[in-house]
Amino acid sequence: MRLSAAMTVGIVLSLALVLDGCGEDGSSAAGEPASVASTSPAAASKQAAPRVCHQLRGFIGSMAVMRDKLARGLSYDDYLHEVQGVRALYRNIEADKLSVGCLLTSGGPAERAFNFYIDAANAWGDCLATVSCDTRSIESELQRKWALAAQRLTVAQRELRRA
C-alpha cells in the first residue's frame, strides 16, 4: 500500500488531534493516577516511545538485513523472497497503536524505504517478464532505487534509536 505524502500527513495530523486528549488506553489524562498525570509531556513521550515504537523494530530490522544481503548479491527469486518477508512484517504493524512521533520520525521513512524496495522488485520482475529485456539495462535503475531505500532506511533506524 502506498500513500501520497499529503495523505500521510493528513492522517498523522488527524491522529494527532484525536489522540491529543487520550491516554495510552484511551482514557483522558484527568482520569489517570496523579503519578502519571504529573509526568511532564516530554518525559511521558520518552517513556512511551520504546513501548509504542517497538513494533517497528522488526520491520526496520528486516529491511536492514535485506540491504546487507543486496550488498553481497541476490538473485531475483531471493530478493523477491526477502521483500515478501518484509511485507509480512509490514502487514502486522498496528499503525493505530503507534504514536504520532513514531509515525513521523521512523514509520514514514521506513515505509518510503519499503516502497523503493517494492518498486525495484517490480522493475526487475517486469524486465524478466519481457523477452527483449536485458537485466543489465535496468541495473542503474535498480541501484538508484536501492540507494534511495537505503537512505530512508538509515533515517528510520536513526530515529528509532532516538525513540
C-alpha positions in Angstrom: 0.0 0.0 0.0 1.4 3.4 -1.0 0.1 6.6 0.4 0.8 10.0 -1.0 2.8 12.4 1.1 -0.2 14.7 1.5 -2.4 11.8 2.6 0.1 10.5 5.1 0.5 14.0 6.6 -3.3 14.3 6.8 -3.7 11.0 8.5 -1.0 11.8 11.0 -2.4 15.2 11.8 -5.9 13.7 12.2 -4.5 11.1 14.6 -2.7 13.9 16.5 -5.9 15.8 17.0 -7.8 12.7 18.1 -5.1 11.2 20.3 -4.0 14.5 21.9 -6.5 14.2 24.7 -6.3 10.5 25.2 -4.1 8.4 27.4 -2.4 5.2 26.1 -5.5 3.2 27.0 -7.9 5.8 25.6 -8.8 7.4 28.9 -8.4 11.1 29.4 -5.3 12.4 31.2 -7.5 13.6 34.0 -8.6 10.1 34.7 -5.1 8.8 35.2 -3.4 8.4 38.6 -1.7 11.5 39.9 1.8 10.0 39.4 1.2 9.5 35.7 -0.7 12.8 35.2 2.1 14.8 36.9 4.7 13.5 34.5 5.9 16.1 32.1 4.8 15.7 28.4 8.4 15.3 27.3 9.1 12.6 30.0 5.9 10.8 29.2 6.8 10.8 25.5 10.3 9.3 26.3 8.7 6.6 28.5 6.0 5.7 25.9 8.2 5.8 22.8 10.0 2.5 23.3 6.8 0.6 24.1 5.0 2.2 21.2 7.7 2.2 18.5 9.0 -1.3 19.3 6.7 -2.9 16.7 8.7 -1.1 14.0 11.9 -2.7 15.1 11.3 -6.0 13.3 10.1 -4.3 10.1 13.1 -1.9 10.0 15.5 -4.6 11.1 14.3 -6.9 8.3 14.9 -4.2 5.7 18.4 -3.7 7.1 19.1 -7.4 6.7 17.8 -7.3 3.2 20.0 -4.3 2.4 23.0 -6.2 3.7 22.1 -9.2 1.5 21.7 -7.0 -1.5 25.2 -5.6 -1.0 26.5 -9.2 -1.2 24.3 -10.0 -4.2 20.9 -11.7 -4.5 19.1 -13.4 -7.4 15.7 -12.1 -8.3 14.0 -15.0 -6.6 15.9 -14.5 -3.4 15.2 -10.7 -3.5 11.5 -11.3 -4.0 11.5 -13.7 -1.1 13.2 -11.1 1.1 10.7 -8.4 0.0 7.8 -10.8 0.8 9.2 -11.4 4.3 9.4 -7.7 4.9 5.9 -7.3 3.6 4.6 -9.8 6.1 6.1 -7.8 9.0 4.7 -4.6 7.5 1.2 -6.1 7.4 1.5 -6.9 11.1 2.2 -3.3 12.2 -0.8 -1.9 14.0 -0.4 1.8 12.9 -3.2 2.9 15.2 -1.1 1.9 18.1 2.0 3.9 17.0 2.5 7.3 18.5 2.4 10.3 16.1 6.0 11.0 16.8 6.9 7.4 15.9 4.9 7.6 12.7 6.6 10.8 11.7 10.2 10.1 12.6 10.6 6.3 11.9 7.4 5.0 10.3 7.3 7.4 7.4 10.9 6.9 6.3 10.6 3.1 6.8 7.5 2.9 4.7 9.2 5.1 2.0 12.2 2.7 2.1 10.0 -0.3 1.7 8.2 1.3 -1.2 11.5 1.8 -3.0 12.4 -1.9 -2.4 9.0 -2.8 -3.9 9.5 -0.5 -6.9 12.8 -2.2 -7.5 11.2 -5.7 -7.3 8.5 -4.6 -9.7 11.0 -3.1 -12.2 13.2 -6.2 -12.0 10.2 -8.6 -12.4 8.8 -6.5 -15.3 12.2 -6.8 -17.1 12.3 -10.6 -16.5 8.8 -10.9 -17.9 9.8 -9.2 -21.2 11.7 -11.3 -23.6 13.7 -8.5 -25.1 14.8 -7.0 -21.7 18.4 -7.4 -20.6 18.7 -7.1 -16.8 21.9 -5.1 -17.3 19.7 -2.4 -19.0 17.8 -1.8 -15.7 20.8 -2.2 -13.4 21.2 1.6 -12.9 17.5 2.0 -12.1 17.7 -0.8 -9.5 20.8 0.6 -8.0 19.1 4.1 -7.7 16.0 2.7 -6.1 18.1 0.6 -3.6 20.2 3.6 -2.8 17.1 5.7 -2.1 15.7 2.9 0.0 19.0 2.6 2.0 19.0 6.4 2.7 15.4 6.3 4.0 16.1 3.2 6.0 19.1 4.9 7.6 16.9 7.7 8.7 14.3 5.3 10.1 17.0 3.4 12.0 18.5 6.6 13.5 15.1 7.9 14.6 14.1 4.6 16.1 17.3 4.6 18.2 16.4 8.1 19.4 12.9 7.0 20.4 
